[in-house]
Amino acid sequence: MRILLVDDDEIFSELLKANLVEQNYVVDIAFDGIEGWDYIEAANYDLIVLDVMLPKLDGISFCRKLRAKGLQVPVMLLTARGISDDKIVGLDAGADDYAVKSIPLPELEARIRALLRRKANTATPVLMWGDLQLDPSKCEVRYGEILLSLTAKEYGLLELFMQNSQKIHSQTSILNKLWSLEDEPPSSETLRALIKRLRQKLKSVGASDLIETVYGMGYRLNPVFQKAHKSKINIPISNSTNTLTAESSPTPRNDVLHSLVQSATQSNILNTYNNHNQSLNQNIKPPKQPEAKVMVVDDDKLVSRLVRTLLEPWGLQVTILNDPQRLWEELDAVVPDLLVLDVQMPDTNGIELCQIIRNNPKWAWLPILFLTGQRDAETIQNVFAAGGDDYVSKPVVAPELITRIFNRLERARLLREQAEIDTLTGLPNRHRSSQDIDKFIHLASQYQQPFCLAVVTLDKLSQINRDYGHRLGDQMLRKLAHILRQELRSEDVVSRWNGAEFIIGMYGTNRGEGTDWLAEILELFRQIKFSTSDTENNQNDNQNQIFNTFSAGVVQYPEDGKNIQSLYKQAVSVLEQAKISGCRVLSATWQPLKTHPLPVFDVILLHRDSEFAHKIMGALEIRGYHTHWIQDGQRAISVIVNNPSIYGKIILLEDNLPIVNGLDLLKEFKRCKVTQRTKLLWLATQSNHVEIALDLGCLDYINVPCNVDAFMHRLRQSLL
């Protein structure tokens, strides 16, 4: 199960996380309220452990915001104070439990397990499914009397199934539950390998079919094992003499489907299925949204109705077309994920229709399944020769039709995913992201909104691959992809086009905001340590950690381009300027430093030598600002007032400058009319001089030291 821990106490957070991970929980940590909220928007959690006193967004406000959004995830508040009034405020804000930080860790972990049981509506801490038992308090799994040895991921997967035993779990939901946002993004192959290992361990104790695959939908616990019995059944198929033998009891849904098969005619099948439909849906509730769209082209209305009745409870949107002459019109209107064709129709041959579809570039990809009453070898050969993907014989057999359709949809989905997703990073590739970016450009044009496009490249990738091997380069690419997805909004387009190049599209964002966001992400990325100790080319164990950066060019629609191609071309040009200048993140508005008749700087910083000043200068340079730093008031009077040798669009003036303090320097600026030709921003270390500074001509003030990102946002607003 997945837990979010939001606490600015790093030592306590890491200690609690280590204990919870040992109990097979997936734990993400955030160190302030805003970061925690970003995690909430990026993933679904089973529990939130939340400190009350948090930077940026306190725990009480966080909890109220959570409940206002309609999220009912359990919340446990932590505080260093045990005052009763604080507990009342926290619980009234929507928290489910309240603990004082002096609580022993074992007791805190027990209360966490209790909240998770309450969420899952389980009265006992031991989860049971027939002979299978899972005890979260001991992290033990038994089948009958046999203790199973499971890895943390295998245990977490089985716990997820048993906590939600009636639910079908999709691949995406499982990946989101079992992997932390800090982990490298796993692939669908990783999940299939995990399920295979778990099935093998269950098989070794006599539960070979306990995890059931529901084709096209996901995985669940087999209802057969809830009652812990097996039986052998013989099911007649259609009117033929063949027999299907199954070595386990059918699921409730298959009970209904098998009873349909025993009906003598298609009419009886339809009537029987309708009679069972209500009880069937009580056992497995179909998804609220259609899983896929299926179009059925058949002149036999009875067969069409049967197919619709069979498929719709499984979450498929079924469109019936009895007139093949309207096929092209309906294809454009519906855009189905699968086409079901009858072989013989009046005035139309389904096989010839299939050949025409395969020769149409727009629809050549569409999976086609045939319905046919002819079982001779020649007909079947013609079906596949024309481009058909599969066929089902008439009269229709419900289990066979459903299984073949979901198999075909799943295979088409996997092929589409492989064609549209970059396998290394899990990001959309150029083909997929171009479609999304085009949509954003259309929306920006229609609603007169800004759209920002950025080209980001990982620096020195070729050199890293050469010096340390491709494994480290791939690790850096995956990490950059992960941090971009994590820090940008969920609706932003984040994609990898080739090699070290990533393309980002941000709707409703101008290039200034886009530059700030990427600069903030660069600050995070450049602090990540990459180990070279396990790379294939490493020959120096004394230098086993390196850092890296990225460069970015940022442009805006429509000012820098009217379409994706022109925007991309301009962004690449800006990117090259960023690499040459060393600024890392530039927008299309950047211009080289003007030196005639005087150097014209974007920002002149008048601030004593301090850690905060170094951070501000670094943030300015990353964003491409032309800057000049003066560290005492006497020097400022010399180069700005007495013998002007530089000019600044904005001057950042600290109140506590050495030699000549900020107020005296500001008076001199006003006397010499510096305040009339440039903007001044007062950096206040104490509040008692702010009003005087504003009266002397400062445009605004910022209390310092402060968060660098917030400082840069205020500065950008002042420069507009």
C-alpha positions in Angstrom: 0.0 0.0 0.0 1.2 3.5 -0.7 1.8 6.2 2.0 2.7 9.9 1.7 4.7 11.3 4.5 4.8 15.1 4.6 7.2 16.4 7.3 10.1 18.9 7.4 12.0 16.8 10.0 14.3 14.9 7.6 15.7 12.6 10.3 12.3 11.6 11.7 10.9 11.2 8.1 13.8 8.9 6.9 13.5 6.8 10.1 9.8 6.3 9.8 10.1 5.6 6.1 12.8 3.0 6.7 10.5 1.2 9.2 7.5 1.3 6.9 9.4 0.1 3.9 10.6 -2.9 6.0 6.8 -3.7 6.4 6.4 -3.6 2.6 4.7 -0.2 2.3 5.6 2.1 -0.6 6.5 5.5 1.0 7.0 8.9 -0.7 8.4 11.8 1.4 7.8 15.5 1.0 9.5 18.2 3.1 7.0 21.0 2.8 3.3 21.5 2.1 3.5 22.6 -1.5 5.8 19.7 -2.4 3.3 17.4 -0.6 0.4 18.7 -2.6 2.4 18.1 -5.8 2.7 14.5 -4.8 -1.1 14.3 -4.2 -1.7 15.5 -7.7 0.8 13.1 -9.2 -0.4 9.8 -7.5 -3.1 8.2 -5.4 -2.3 7.3 -1.8 -3.9 5.0 0.7 -2.8 7.2 3.7 -1.2 10.6 4.3 0.9 11.2 7.4 1.0 14.9 7.8 3.0 17.2 10.1 1.0 20.2 11.4 3.9 22.8 11.3 5.0 22.7 7.7 6.8 25.3 5.5 4.8 27.0 2.7 1.5 25.2 3.5 0.7 24.1 7.0 -0.8 20.7 7.8 -4.2 22.0 8.9 -4.6 24.1 5.6 -3.3 21.1 3.6 -6.0 18.8 5.2 -8.8 21.4 4.6 -7.6 21.7 0.9 -7.6 18.0 0.6 -11.2 17.6 1.8 -12.4 20.6 -0.2 -11.1 18.8 -3.3 -13.3 15.8 -2.3 -10.4 13.4 -1.6 -11.3 11.0 1.2 -7.9 9.4 1.7 -7.2 8.9 5.5 -5.0 11.5 7.1 -2.9 11.2 10.3 -1.7 14.5 11.7 1.6 14.7 13.6 2.6 17.5 15.9 5.2 18.3 18.6 2.4 19.8 20.7 -0.2 17.8 22.5 -2.7 20.6 23.4 -6.3 19.5 23.2 -7.4 22.5 21.2 -4.8 21.7 18.5 -6.2 18.2 18.2 -9.8 19.5 17.9 -8.8 21.9 15.1 -7.0 19.2 13.3 -9.8 16.6 13.5 -12.3 19.3 12.5 -10.2 20.0 9.4 -10.8 16.5 8.2 -8.0 14.4 9.8 -8.8 10.9 10.8 -6.2 10.6 13.6 -3.8 12.8 15.6 -0.5 11.8 17.1 2.1 13.6 19.2 5.7 13.2 17.8 6.9 11.8 21.1 4.9 8.7 20.3 7.0 5.5 20.1 7.5 4.4 16.5 6.0 0.9 17.0 2.8 2.5 18.3 2.7 5.0 15.4 3.1 2.2 12.9 0.3 0.2 14.6 -2.0 3.2 14.3 -1.0 3.6 10.7 -2.0 -0.1 10.1 -5.3 0.5 11.9 -6.1 3.5 9.7 -5.3 1.4 6.6 -7.6 -1.4 7.8 -10.4 1.1 8.4 -10.0 2.4 4.8 -10.2 -1.2 3.5 -13.2 -1.9 5.8 -11.5 -4.9 7.4 -12.3 -5.5 11.0 -9.5 -8.0 11.5 -5.8 -7.2 10.8 -5.5 -10.6 9.0 -6.7 -10.6 5.4 -8.1 -13.9 4.2 -9.1 -15.3 0.8 -10.0 -18.9 1.2 -6.9 -20.7 2.5 -4.7 -17.7 1.8 -3.9 -15.5 4.8 -2.0 -12.2 5.0 -1.0 -10.7 8.3 0.1 -7.0 7.9 1.3 -6.7 11.5 3.8 -9.6 10.9 4.3 -9.2 7.2 3.5 -12.9 6.8 1.6 -14.7 4.1 0.4 -18.3 4.5 -1.5 -20.7 2.3 -3.1 -23.2 4.7 -0.2 -23.9 7.1 2.6 -23.2 4.6 4.5 -19.9 5.1 5.4 -18.2 1.8 8.7 -16.4 1.3 7.8 -13.2 -0.7 9.8 -10.2 -1.8 8.6 -6.7 -0.8 7.0 -6.1 -4.2 5.4 -9.6 -4.3 4.0 -9.0 -0.8 2.7 -5.6 -1.8 1.0 -6.9 -4.9 -0.8 -9.7 -3.0 -1.8 -7.3 -0.2 -3.3 -4.9 -2.9 -5.3 -7.8 -4.3 -6.6 -8.9 -0.9 -7.4 -5.4 0.3 -9.6 -4.9 -2.7 -10.6 -8.5 -3.5 -13.6 -7.7 -5.6 -11.8 -5.2 -7.8 -10.1 -5.7 -11.2 -6.7 -4.0 -11.0 -5.4 -2.5 -14.2 -1.7 -2.4 -14.9 -1.5 1.3 -14.4 -3.2 1.2 -11.0 -0.9 -1.6 -9.8 2.2 0.4 -11.0 1.0 3.5 -9.2 0.4 1.6 -5.9 3.6 -0.5 -5.8 6.3 1.9 -7.1 7.3 5.2 -5.4 7.7 8.4 -7.4 11.4 8.3 -6.4 11.8 4.9 -8.1 12.7 4.6 -11.8 9.5 4.2 -13.8 8.8 0.5 -14.4 7.6 -1.0 -17.6 4.6 -3.2 -18.2 7.1 -6.1 -18.7 8.3 -5.5 -15.1 4.8 -5.9 -13.8 4.2 -9.1 -15.9 7.4 -10.6 -14.6 6.4 -9.7 -11.0 3.0 -11.4 -11.4 4.6 -14.4 -13.0 7.0 -14.9 -10.0 4.1 -14.5 -7.6 2.0 -17.1 -9.5 4.9 -19.5 -9.4 5.3 -19.2 -5.7 1.5 -19.7 -5.2 1.6 -22.6 -7.6 4.3 -24.3 -5.5 1.8 -24.5 -2.5 -1.2 -25.6 -4.5 -2.8 -22.3 -5.6 -1.8 -22.3 -9.3 -4.8 -20.2 -10.5 -5.3 -17.8 -7.6 -4.4 -14.7 -9.6 -6.7 -14.4 -12.6 -6.1 -12.4 -15.8 -9.2 -10.5 -17.0 -8.3 -9.8 -20.6 -8.2 -6.2 -21.6 -8.9 -5.0 -18.0 -6.2 -6.3 -15.6 -5.9 -8.8 -12.8 -7.9 -9.9 -9.7 -8.1 -12.8 -7.2 -9.9 -15.8 -8.6 -13.3 -16.1 -6.9 -13.0 -19.9 -7.0 -10.4 -19.7 -4.3 -12.6 -17.7 -2.0 -14.5 -21.0 -1.3 -11.4 -23.1 -1.7 -12.8 -25.8 -3.9 -12.2 -27.2 -7.4 -14.3 -29.0 -9.9 -14.2 -30.3 -13.4 -16.8 -29.2 -15.9 -17.7 -30.1 -19.4 -19.2 -27.3 -21.6 -20.7 -28.0 -24.9 -19.8 -25.4 -27.5 -22.6 -24.2 -29.9 -24.2 -27.1 -31.8 -21.0 -28.9 -32.5 -19.8 -32.1 -30.9 -16.6 -30.5 -29.4 -16.2 -30.2 -25.7 -14.3 -27.7 -23.6 -12.8 -29.0 -20.4 -11.7 -26.7 -17.6 -9.7 -27.8 -14.5 -11.3 -25.1 -12.3 -14.7 -23.8 -11.5 -15.7 -20.9 -13.7 -15.9 -17.4 -12.4 -19.4 -16.0 -11.7 -19.3 -14.2 -15.1 -18.3 -17.3 -16.9 -21.1 -19.3 -15.1 -23.5 -17.1 -17.0 -21.6 -17.2 -20.3 -21.3 -21.0 -20.2 -25.0 -21.3 -19.6 -25.5 -19.2 -22.7 -23.5 -21.6 -24.8 -25.8 -24.4 -24.0 -28.7 -22.6 -25.6 -29.8 -24.2 -28.9 -30.3 -21.1 -31.0 -29.0 -17.5 -31.1 -32.4 -16.3 -30.1 -32.3 -18.4 -27.0 -28.7 -17.2 -26.2 -29.9 -13.6 -26.4 -32.9 -14.2 -24.1 -30.8 -16.2 -21.6 -28.1 -13.6 -21.4 -30.6 -10.9 -20.8 -32.1 -12.9 -18.0 -28.7 -13.3 -16.4 -27.4 -9.8 -17.1 -28.4 -8.3 -13.7 -26.8 -11.0 -11.6 -23.7 -10.9 -13.8 -23.1 -7.3 -13.3 -23.5 -7.7 -9.5 -20.4 -10.0 -9.6 -18.2 -7.7 -11.8 -19.1 -4.1 -12.2 -18.2 -2.7 -15.6 -16.0 0.4 -15.8 -17.7 3.8 -15.7 -15.9 4.8 -18.8 -15.8 2.6 -22.0 -12.6 0.6 -22.2 -12.7 0.6 -26.0 -14.9 1.2 -29.0 -16.0 -1.7 -31.2 -17.9 -1.4 -34.5 -20.0 -4.3 -35.7 -20.8 -4.5 -39.4 -23.4 -7.3 -40.0 -26.7 -7.3 -41.9 -28.1 -9.9 -39.3 -29.7 -7.7 -36.7 -30.1 -10.6 -34.3 -26.3 -11.3 -34.3 -25.6 -7.6 -33.9 -27.8 -7.4 -30.9 -26.3 -10.5 -29.4 -22.7 -9.1 -29.8 -23.8 -5.7 -28.2 -25.5 -7.5 -25.3 -22.4 -9.6 -24.7 -19.8 -6.8 -24.9 -21.4 -3.8 -23.3 -21.4 -5.2 -19.7 -17.6 -5.5 -20.1 -17.2 -1.7 -20.6 -17.0 -1.7 -24.4 -18.8 0.9 -26.4 -20.5 -1.0 -29.3 -21.7 0.6 -32.5 -23.9 -1.4 -34.8 -23.9 -0.8 -38.6 -26.3 -2.9 -40.6 -25.7 -1.0 -43.9 -22.0 -1.6 -45.1 -22.4 1.3 -47.6 -22.1 3.8 -44.7 -18.9 2.2 -43.4 -16.5 5.1 -44.2 -18.8 7.7 -42.8 -19.2 5.7 -39.5 -15.5 5.0 -39.3 -14.7 8.7 -39.3 -17.5 9.5 -36.8 -16.8 6.7 -34.3 -13.0 5.9 -34.8 -13.3 2.4 -33.4 -10.6 0.4 -31.7 -11.7 -2.8 -33.3 -13.9 -3.7 -36.3 -16.1 -6.8 -36.4 -17.0 -7.8 -40.0 -19.4 -10.4 -41.3 -18.0 -12.4 -44.3 -21.3 -12.6 -46.3 -23.5 -9.5 -46.5 -26.0 -8.5 -49.3 -24.3 -6.7 -52.1 -21.0 -6.7 -50.1 -18.3 -9.2 -49.4 -16.6 -8.7 -46.0 -13.3 -10.1 -47.3 -13.2 -7.5 -50.1 -14.2 -4.8 -47.7 -11.3 -5.8 -45.4 -8.8 -5.6 -48.4 -10.0 -2.1 -49.1 -9.6 -1.0 -45.5 -6.0 -2.5 -45.4 -5.1 -0.4 -48.5 -6.4 2.8 -46.9 -3.5 4.4 -45.0 -5.8 6.0 -42.5 -7.4 2.7 -41.4 -4.7 0.1 -42.2 -3.9 -0.2 -38.5 -7.4 -1.1 -37.4 -7.8 -4.6 -35.9 -10.4 -6.7 -37.8 -12.2 -9.7 -36.5 -14.5 -11.7 -38.8 -17.8 -13.5 -38.1 -18.5 -16.4 -40.4 -20.7 -19.3 -40.7 -18.3 -21.0 -43.2 -15.6 -23.1 -41.6 -14.0 -24.5 -44.8 -10.2 -24.0 -45.1 -10.5 -21.8 -48.2 -12.7 -19.2 -46.5 -10.5 -19.1 -43.4 -7.4 -18.7 -45.7 -9.1 -15.9 -47.6 -9.9 -14.1 -44.3 -6.3 -14.0 -43.2 -5.0 -13.3 -46.7 -7.2 -10.2 -46.9 -5.7 -8.8 -43.7 -8.1 -10.2 -41.0 -6.6 -10.5 -37.5 -8.9 -13.2 -36.2 -12.3 -14.9 -36.8 -15.2 -16.4 -34.8 -17.5 -19.0 -36.2 -21.3 -18.6 -36.2 -23.4 -19.4 -34.1 -21.5 -17.1 -31.8 -20.0 -18.6 -28.6 -20.0 -16.0 -25.9 -16.8 -16.9 -24.0 -14.9 -17.4 -27.3 -16.1 -14.0 -28.7 -15.3 -12.1 -25.6 -11.8 -13.7 -25.1 -10.8 -13.1 -28.8 -12.0 -9.5 -28.8 -10.1 -8.6 -25.6 -7.0 -10.5 -26.7 -7.0 -8.5 -30.0 -7.7 -5.2 -28.1 -4.8 -5.8 -25.7 -2.4 -6.7 -28.5 -3.4 -3.6 -30.4 -2.9 -1.5 -27.2 0.5 -2.9 -26.7 1.6 -2.3 -30.3 0.3 1.3 -30.1 2.1 1.8 -26.8 5.3 0.5 -28.3 4.9 2.8 -31.3 4.1 5.9 -29.2 6.1 5.5 -26.0 9.9 5.9 -25.6 10.9 2.6 -24.0 13.9 4.0 -22.0 12.1 6.9 -20.2 8.4 5.9 -20.5 7.6 9.3 -22.1 5.6 9.9 -25.2 7.7 9.9 -28.4 7.8 12.5 -31.2 4.7 11.1 -33.0 2.5 11.0 -30.0 3.6 14.3 -28.4 3.3 16.2 -31.7 -0.4 15.4 -31.8 -0.9 16.7 -28.2 1.2 19.8 -28.9 -0.9 20.6 -32.0 -4.0 20.3 -29.9 -2.6 22.8 -27.4 -1.6 25.2 -30.2 -5.2 25.0 -31.6 -6.6 25.8 -28.2 -4.2 28.7 -27.7 -5.3 30.1 -31.0 -9.0 29.6 -30.3 -9.0 31.0 -26.8 -6.2 33.6 -27.2 -4.1 31.9 -24.5 -0.3 31.6 -24.3 1.5 28.4 -25.1 5.1 27.7 -24.2 7.3 25.2 -26.0 10.7 24.2 -24.6 13.5 22.1 -26.1 15.6 20.5 -23.3 18.8 18.6 -23.8 20.9 16.7 -21.3 24.4 18.1 -21.3 27.5 16.1 -22.2 25.6 12.9 -22.9 28.0 11.7 -25.6 31.0 12.3 -23.4 29.4 10.5 -20.5 28.5 7.5 -22.7 32.1 7.4 -23.9 33.8 7.8 -20.5 31.4 5.8 -18.3 29.3 3.7 -20.6 25.7 4.0 -21.8 24.3 2.6 -18.6 25.1 5.8 -16.7 23.8 7.9 -19.7 20.6 6.0 -19.7 20.2 6.4 -15.9 20.6 10.2 -16.3 18.0 10.3 -19.1 15.5 8.3 -17.0 16.1 10.6 -14.0 15.7 13.7 -16.0 12.5 12.3 -17.5 11.2 11.5 -14.0 12.0 14.9 -12.5 10.4 16.7 -15.4 7.2 14.7 -15.0 7.2 15.2 -11.3 7.8 18.9 -11.2 5.7 20.0 -14.2 1.9 19.9 -14.3 0.1 16.7 -15.1 -1.5 18.4 -18.2 1.9 19.5 -19.6 3.3 17.6 -22.5 6.7 16.0 -21.5 8.2 13.9 -24.3 11.5 12.6 -25.5 12.1 13.0 -29.3 15.6 11.6 -29.7 18.9 11.1 -28.0 19.3 13.7 -25.3 16.5 15.9 -26.5 13.2 16.4 -24.6 10.3 18.5 -25.8 7.9 20.2 -23.3 4.6 21.9 -24.1 2.9 24.1 -21.5 -0.5 25.5 -22.2 -1.6 28.7 -20.5 2.1 29.5 -19.7 4.2 32.3 -21.2 7.9 32.0 -21.9 8.9 33.9 -18.8 7.0 31.5 -16.5 8.3 28.5 -18.5 11.9 29.7 -18.1 11.4 30.1 -14.4 9.9 26.6 -14.0 12.8 24.9 -16.0 15.4 26.9 -14.1 13.9 25.6 -10.8 14.0 22.1 -12.2 17.6 22.5 -13.2 18.5 23.5 -9.7 17.0 20.3 -8.5 18.6 18.2 -11.2 22.1 19.6 -10.8 22.1 18.5 -7.1 21.5 14.8 -8.0 24.6 12.6 -7.6 25.1 9.8 -10.1 27.3 6.9 -9.2 30.0 5.8 -11.6 31.2 2.9 -9.4 29.2 0.2 -11.2 29.6 1.5 -14.7 31.4 -0.7 -17.3 34.2 1.8 -18.0 34.9 3.0 -14.4 38.6 2.8 -13.6 38.8 5.2 -10.7 37.1 4.2 -7.5 38.2 7.5 -5.8 35.9 9.6 -8.0 32.7 7.6 -8.1 30.1 10.3 -8.2 29.4 13.0 -10.8 26.8 15.6 -11.4 25.2 16.8 -14.6 23.0 19.7 -16.0 20.7 20.3 -18.9 20.2 23.3 -21.3 16.9 24.6 -22.5 15.5 27.0 -25.1 12.0 28.4 -24.4 9.7 30.0 -27.0 6.1 31.1 -27.0 3.1 30.8 -29.4 2.3 32.9 -31.5 5.2 35.4 -31.0 8.0 33.0 -31.9 6.1 30.6 -34.3 2.7 29.8 -35.6 3.0 26.0 -35.7 5.0 23.2 -34.0 7.7 23.2 -36.7 8.5 26.9 -36.5 8.3 26.9 -32.7 10.7 23.9 -32.6 13.2 25.6 -35.0 13.2 28.8 -32.9 13.6 26.9 -29.6 16.6 24.9 -31.0 18.2 28.2 -32.0 17.6 29.7 -28.5 19.0 26.4 -27.0 22.2 26.8 -29.0 22.6 30.3 -27.6 22.1 28.9 -24.1 24.9 26.4 -24.6 27.2 29.0 -26.0 26.5 31.6 -23.3 26.5 29.1 -20.5 23.2 30.4 -19.2 21.5 27.0 -19.4 17.9 28.2 -19.7 17.0 31.0 -22.1 13.9 32.3 -23.7 13.5 33.8 -27.2 13.6 37.3 -25.8 17.2 37.0 -24.7 19.7 39.3 -26.4 23.5 39.5 -26.0 24.9 42.1 -23.6 24.9 45.7 -25.1 28.2 47.4 -24.4 27.9 50.7 -26.3 27.9 53.4 -25.1 27.7 51.7 -21.7 27.2 48.1 -20.7 23.5 47.6 -20.1 22.8 45.0 -17.5 19.4 43.5 -16.8 20.1 43.4 -13.1 22.7 45.2 -10.9 22.8 43.6 -7.4 24.0 45.9 -4.5 24.5 43.4 -1.7 27.2 42.3 0.7 29.0 39.0 0.1 26.7 36.4 1.5 25.4 32.9 0.8 22.0 34.4 -0.2 23.6 36.8 -2.7 25.5 33.9 -4.3 22.3 32.0 -4.7 20.6 35.0 -6.3 23.4 35.5 -8.7 23.4 31.8 -9.7 19.6 31.9 -10.3 19.9 35.0 -12.4 22.8 33.6 -14.6 21.0 30.3 -15.1 18.0 32.2 -16.5 20.1 34.3 -18.9 20.1 37.6 -17.1 23.0 39.9 -17.7 24.1 40.8 -14.1 26.7 42.9 -12.2 27.4 42.5 -8.5 28.6 45.3 -6.3 29.4 44.4 -2.7 29.7 47.8 -1.0 28.0 51.2 -1.1 31.2 53.2 -1.9 31.9 51.2 -5.1 28.2 51.7 -6.1 28.5 55.5 -5.8 31.7 55.4 -7.9 30.4 53.4 -10.9 26.7 54.4 -10.9 26.7 58.1 -9.7 30.1 59.9 -9.8 31.5 58.3 -13.0 28.7 56.2 -14.6 30.3 53.2 -16.3 27.4 50.8 -16.2 23.6 50.9 -16.5 21.1 48.6 -15.1 17.4 48.0 -16.1 16.8 47.3 -12.4 18.9 47.7 -9.3 18.5 45.4 -6.3 19.6 47.4 -3.3 20.2 45.8 0.2 19.5 48.0 3.2 22.5 46.8 5.1 25.4 47.5 2.6 29.0 47.9 4.0 30.7 51.4 4.0 27.7 53.3 2.7 24.4 51.8 3.9 21.3 51.3 1.7 19.3 54.4 2.8 22.2 56.8 2.3 23.0 55.3 -1.1 19.3 55.6 -2.0 19.3 59.3 -1.1 22.3 59.8 -3.3 20.5 57.9 -6.2 17.6 60.2 -5.8 19.7 63.3 -5.8 21.5 62.3 -9.0 18.1 61.2 -10.6 19.2 57.5 -10.9 15.7 56.6 -9.6 14.2 58.3 -12.7 16.0 56.3 -15.3 16.1 52.9 -13.7 13.9 50.7 -11.4 15.0 50.1 -7.9 13.9 47.2 -5.7 14.6 47.4 -2.0 15.9 44.2 -0.3 14.8 44.6 3.3 16.6 42.7 6.1 14.6 44.8 8.6 11.1 46.3 8.2 11.6 49.7 9.8 13.2 51.2 6.7 10.8 50.0 4.1 8.4 53.0 4.0 11.4 55.4 3.8 12.9 53.4 0.9 9.6 53.5 -1.0 9.3 57.3 -0.4 12.8 57.7 -1.8 11.8 56.1 -5.1 12.0 52.3 -4.8 9.4 50.5 -6.9 8.8 47.7 -4.4 10.5 45.7 -1.7 11.3 42.1 -0.9 12.1 40.7 2.6 15.4 38.9 2.5 16.7 36.3 2.8 13.9 34.4 1.2 13.1 31.5 -1.1 15.0 31.9 -4.3 12.2 30.8 -6.5 9.8 33.3 -4.9 12.4 36.0 -5.3 12.9 35.3 -9.0 9.1 35.4 -9.5 8.9 38.9 -7.8 11.8 40.1 -9.9 10.3 38.9 -13.2 7.1 40.7 -12.4 9.1 43.9 -11.6 10.9 43.7 -15.0 7.7 43.5 -17.0 
